[in-house]
Amino acid sequence: MRRTITAVLVSLVAVSAAPEASAQEKHRSFDEFRKEVLSGYQNFRKTILDNYADFLNGEWHEYQSLNAERRDKTPKPTSVPSVGHPSRPGRLPSGSEAPATPPKPLPVEKGEAKGKRPESETAPSGPSRPTKSRGEQTFGFYGLPVTVPEIEFNIAARLSTPSDYAAQWKALDREEVRSEVLPALQKKIREMGLNDYLAYMLMEAYIGDKFPQADSSSKISAIHYLLTHAGYDARVAMTGRGAPLLLLPFKQTIYARNYIMMPEGKYYVFAPDGFDYGRLATEGIKTCTLPKDADKGSKLDLVIGKLNIPVKAKSFELEYGPIHLKGEVNENLMPILYRYPQMPIGDYAVSSPDPALRHELARQIREQLQGMEGDKAVEALLGFTQSVFDYATDEENHGFEKPYFIEETLYYPKNDCEDRAIFYTTFLWNALGREAQLISFPGHEAATVRLDSDVEGTSYTYGGDRYYISDPTFIGSHTGMVMPIYRNEKPKVDYTFSNSGN
């Protein structure tokens, strides 16, 4: 007899929706509301910004750097697991076979034929650094040329003490950098559709191009100035030996990056290129003390929306069973995404750098699988995802942990479990309208799906709904089959595709 286990419920993140209105009324009311909010916000922050130089010149508190977190310390399978030859994390299979009877239901814990493909195994690269035009500054941003007005201002050659950082803040105030330079950069950020993190990276690229000879301390100070005036809670800092650092809070956890804990929360450490983060364990980190009741700004968001950047098309074609996908991926996205901060798996699922591509693939899948009875379409998509990609761990592919955005899955010739799970669940929901979940076991990312009919196999109830294991990396498996090594493990729900959200 099939058994199910009810998940322990925790609070969900609710997504608010605006009331229905005409497009013109909605746009006008939002703009008016935004202006009011920004006006009040800037007035509220004016005191701290006007006096920031004094804070920089005041007390600097020392914090201990904490080691980077890892999303999962368990090694992934070194070869792709299959029904006849299940693999164990970190070593090759040893002759064990899939069970003859369906495995027991999972306990659940709610938590945080090959296709034609482009051949690219190494880190993507962009065009060479562009040249400048008179009256304009053109700088490279992940290999793309970005042009802004040439605005003259200066920064110091080097900063060494808190008073130096305070002096540069005052100098940037006098040169009206916040009223001239920042609006020009923010206009470009809006045009390109950059999120908070990429806005920071664009500011860094701009300052680096404008002051190539300046020390990293002066550059980081200028970036800090721009970020704080843009409304972010950025902090400038130094190690015990004076190395400059930038401290940034994020809405998401960032894995594989050192951080410190301050009264306001977690701040991640960003250092100049070539910095040895191992130094932080012995040197410590110092940053200026800000008033407790002051509005220090907002956290940065890592989720990526539509990026409006030039297109360098790279065609792909994937075919297995009844599904034949073809299209073009924007190769210019790859340098932007390659070293992107490692965040929770659910945030890769909700990010959409190229929504038009995803919509087109969903359309192709939906049209090719229409007319299939019951849950056959789910099985067709599962078999496609299991079979059309080559398997390799991130360590083999890149030398570091590298979850893919869907655009990367379509670009690189090999992927591993979390990449397939993100691809599979995204199109279960967007193409077939099936509620699905991303779930994680130690060393493995898998998926579950709601079916029209009950099937024999492993399932659990979550929020009153039954979800069946459906693993796009367990080659040859059908929905309801779980890898034997995870039969008694509690998976964690990483993200839920449904109308109610995660």
Protein Blocks (a to p, Z undefined) as FASTA:
>chain_A
ZZdddddddddddddddddddfklmmmmmmmmmmmmmmmmmmmmmmmmmmmmmmmmmccd
dddddddddfblcdcdfbdcdfklccdehiacehiacdfbdcddddddddfbpcdddddf
bdcdddddddddehiacddeehiacddddddddddfbdfbfklmmmmmmmmmmnommmmm
mmmmmmmmmmnopafklmmmmmmmmmmmmmmmbcfklmmmmmmmmmmmnopacdddddfk
opacdddddfbdcehiacdddfkbccdddddehiafklmmmnopadddddfkbcebjcdd
fbdcddddddddddddddehjbdcdddddfklmmmmmmgccddfklmmmpcfblmlmmmm
mmmmmmmmgoiahjlmmmmmmmmmmmmpccddfklmnopacdddfklmmmpmbdcfklmm
mmmmmmmmmmnopacdddddehiacdddddfbdcedddddeehiacddddfklghiaehi
acfklmmpccddfbdcdfkoZZ
